[in-house]
């Protein structure tokens, strides 16, 4: 072979080797295409879009997370965190998404409460964007459909103005996408709709149908009118809901509120209710929400050493129930809208005051009213990589609120049904402009090395459920997972008559002793919503690592 031919063959060999190396390198770095928005399973349902933790540069970030009751809402919040948004940005995106994918629990026609803690060394800011009684209404002439002036959107705007970092247009995007393109109906949405359909208006029923048939698990549900409204808000801003084109459209539409009611609505900011329990500083939503009630319950329980009792024993159930009766009575007498009542929150949660309440345990307590507050809320917790913590509870009051759909495509709350209508001395007596008392209690607990964010739906059971989880975790050496797994109980009051309801999984060997207490007992009470759905995050303040535990009940 000639010398020139050998040179040519050598060059060809080098080129082939180089080309093969390039191919191997490219294949090693190949990324799967993003098909989240375009691919459907063969049955037409949406693909699994679960996102366990936010990701930064493709790697899981264990120092930031969102916990909520729907995976699509969690995903929306975690994507915001991954793009550099903070905990408030993520909480807003999560809240807005929940109004679409869990329309029975919250919505732009409702309200809520939020705690924002910039870091573990600061006291949280407490935001109240609860609904208010419309002008011209009264106990004798209450709001049409029990719908109060909604504060949800103004609340989102307020916390965003003071703490947010991303454009609101971006935070609205997931909610618009799911309203416009649809999402897969889960068992809970189907079940809640079936339970509420008897009290829903025709417009609302039609919204939750697919091809003229009531929604079923696995269906793809779209909400075009809501998508149009959310898109309008994305373009014009949330203020348009309160003093723009949209405000005139939604006024007088099956509601009693006026354009002036909307334009004059204000978000309230205050210090949170605060107390101490188990080595933690406890912060929760102030009146008219029920953080005070939760803190009183926890402090009395600690003062009486209830963790010495086994969690399923008659001693624990009986003592806890007696404590609940006392703090519930305190709530009835002292908790209402602070704009209409002289309420000294710090006095009500002081150790001196709860110590005096502890002395009353065992005494007969006058039981007033009924635990008829509606149990539909949504809970959101967020921790970002800079240590900001957010805990929020949003609500329409009842499942699907009033059951009445506004022409703008959103359900209206029925929060006004939670007022007192007869006793004028009651701090919760109906008055125009007033916020109704609520059992919601978004909560943050902070110790030297740990932060816990928690909240739950469940109406009158919220403080009881959260109290049991925190007390059981304290007894179990901080094991939140074990505390979640334990069966729950609740004292339920109806027309002045109290009953202890035991979750159906309650251990049989202690039921007999509990039935010997001076209470009526339902020893096999089954409900997937009655005993709450605690949404929780825990952050290690030394490492920044965030973890969550899921409640198996919903």
C-alpha positions, 0 to 999 in steps of 0.5 A: 500500500502506498504511503499516501493511501496509508495517511488517508486511511489513518485520517478516516479512522481518526474521524470515525473515532471522533464521530463515535465519541460525539454520538456517545457523549450526546446520548449520555446527555440526552434529556427526555422531552417535556410532554407534560402539557401535550401527552394524554394516556390512552384512556384520555386521562391526564398523565401523572404530574406528581412533583414531590419536591421542587427542583433546582437545576434538575436536582431535588431541593430538600430545603423547600416544599409545598404541602396541600390537599391536591397534587396539581396544586402542590406541583404549581407551588413547587414549580414557582419555587423552582423558578426562584419564587419565594414561599408567598409566591408559591402559596398564592399559586397553590391557593389559586390552583386549588380554587380550580381543582378543589372548587368545593373547598375554596374559591375567588368567591370566598376568603381565608387567613394566612400567616407569613413568617419571613424567618424562624426568628420573626413573629409571623404577619397574620392576614385576615381576608375573610368575608364580610356581611354586606351593607344593608343586611342584618340578623333580621335581613341577612345576605342573599344566599348567605354570601358575604363580600369575598376577600380571597383575591384582595388577600392574595394581592395584599400578601403579594404586595408585601412579600411576593417576588414574582409577577402575579400573571405567572402565579395565575397561569396554572389555575387558568390552564386547569380551568381552560384545558381541564384536569382529571376529576378525583374521587374526592371531587366526585364524592363532594359533588354527590353529597352537595348536589341537592342544594346546588343551583342549576348553573352550578350543577351544569358546571360540574357535568361532562357531556350532560352527566354529573362528574365522575372520577377519571373525567376531565373537567373544564370550567370555561367561564372561570377560565375567562374570569381568571384570564381577565384578572390576569390582564387587568389585575385583581383590583378589577374584581373590587372596583372595575369592570368585573365588580359591576358584573358580579354585583347584584348577581344573586348576592346582596353586596354592592359595588361600594361593599367591594371597593371598600373591602379591606384585608386586616393585618394583625399579630397572630395569636401566640402561646407555648406548648411542648417547647414550641412557640405556637402562632396561629390565626387571631380572632375571629379565627380560632387560633386562640381556642387551639392555643388554650387547648394545648396549654391547658392540656400541658398544664394538666399533663395529659400526655401521661395518659395513653392516647386511646384511654378513657382518661385521655378522651375524657380529660381532653373532652372536658378541656374542649368544653371549656375552651369552646365556651371561652370561644362562644363568650369571647371570640368575634370580629375584633373590629366590633369587639374589644378582644385582647388576644394576648390576655386570652392565651396567657399562661395565667389565664389558661392556668385558671381555665385548667382549674375548671376542668371537671366542673360542669360547663354550660353547653351553648349552641351547635357545632354546625359550622361548615367543614369545607376548607383548604390548607396550604403550607410552604417553606422556601430555601431561605426559611420563609414559612407560610401557613394559610387556610382558605374556605367557602364555608360549606362544600361548594359554598352556597351552591350558587354559581355567579355568571362569572363562573365562580361559586359564592360562599355561604359564610354568613350562615356562621353568624349568631342571629339571636343573642345580641350580646354574642360577639359573633352577632350578625352586623353589616361589615362584620366577619363571622367567627370561624374555626379555621386555624392555620398554625406555625410552631417553632422551637430552637431546632424545628418549625412545624406548619399545619392546618386542617379542614373540619369545621368545629373539629379543627382545633380538636384534630390539630390539638390531638395531633400535636399532643400525640406527637409530643407524647411520642417524642415528636413522631408526627407520622405516628400522631397522624396514624392514631385514630381520632375522636371529637366532641360534637355538640348539637342543640346543647347536647354533646356526643363523643364520636370515635373514629371507626378504627378506634381500638375495641379494648378501650371503648367500654371504658369510654362509654362509661364516661358521662357522655353519649358515645358513638363508637364507630363513627365513619366519615372521610371528612369529619375528622379533618385532613391535617396538612403539614410540613416540618423544617429542620432549622439546623439543616434546612431540610423540609419533610411532610406527612400525609393524612390518610383520611382524605 
